[in-house]
Amino acid sequence: MTRLVYAFLSASAFCGAAMTAEAQSQPVAWSPGYAGACGECDLSGKNLTGWTLTGGNYASARLEYAFMRGVQAGNANFENADATSADMRGAILTSARFSGATMADARLQGVQATGTDFRSANVRGANFQAALLVGANFASADLTGARLEQADLSGANLTGAWLNESVITGAVFNGANMTGAQLVNADIAGASFRDVRFIDADLSGVAGAEAAEFSGACVSLSTLLPETLALPLCGASTSPAPATIASK
C-alpha cells in the first residue's frame, strides 16, 4: 500500500513539472490543437499532419520540409516564414497570410486558400494543382515554374506576378487582376481568362493560347501577346488589338 501511494505521488509530481515546463515554453507547444504563437520558431521537418493551427502566429517560422498535410490553418499568420518544400496538400488556408514567405517547391495540391495573402511570396516551382484560390492575393509573387493545373483563381489579384514557364492548363482566372503579370512561355491550354484585363502584361511565348478562353478579356497598347493571339484594347470596341501588339 505504501509503495502504491509513493508511486502515485511521484507520478503527480512529474505531471505537475511537465505542465509547468509546458507553460514556460509557450512559443513551441507540441499539441495537434495548438493555435498560439510560434513566431521565428524552428519546425523544419516536423510532422504537423492534421494539426489545427487556426489563427496561430507563425511569422518568420522555419517550416522547411515540414509535413503539414490537411492542417487547419485558416486566418493563421505565416508572413515571412520559410516553408520551402513543405507538404501542405489538402490544407485549409482560408484567409491565411503568407506575404513575403518562401514556399519554393512546396506541395499545395488541393489546398483551400480563398482570400489568402501570398503577396511578394516566393512560390517558384510550387504545386497548386486543383487548389481553391478564389480571391487570393498574389501581387508581386514569384510563381515561376509553378503548377496550377485545374486551380481556381477567379477574382485573384495577380498584379505584377511572375508566372513565367508555369503550367496553368485548365486553370480558371475569370475576373482576375493580371495588370503587369508575366506569363512568358507559360502553358495556358484550356485555361479560362474571362473578363481579365491584361494591362501591361507579357504573354509572349505562351503555349496553348488557341485552346484557352478569353471572352471579355482585353489588353493595353503595351501588352505583349504571341502571334497566335489577338485581343481587343481595354475600353475600346470588341475588335482585336492592332497587329503590332498581336505579333510581339
PyMOL commands that set and color helices and strands:
alter all, ss='L'
color gray80, all
select helices_A, chain A and resi 2-23+209-211+243-246
alter helices_A, ss='H'
color red, helices_A
select strands_A, chain A and resi 197-198+218-219
alter strands_A, ss='S'
color yellow, strands_A
deselect
rebuild
show_as cartoon
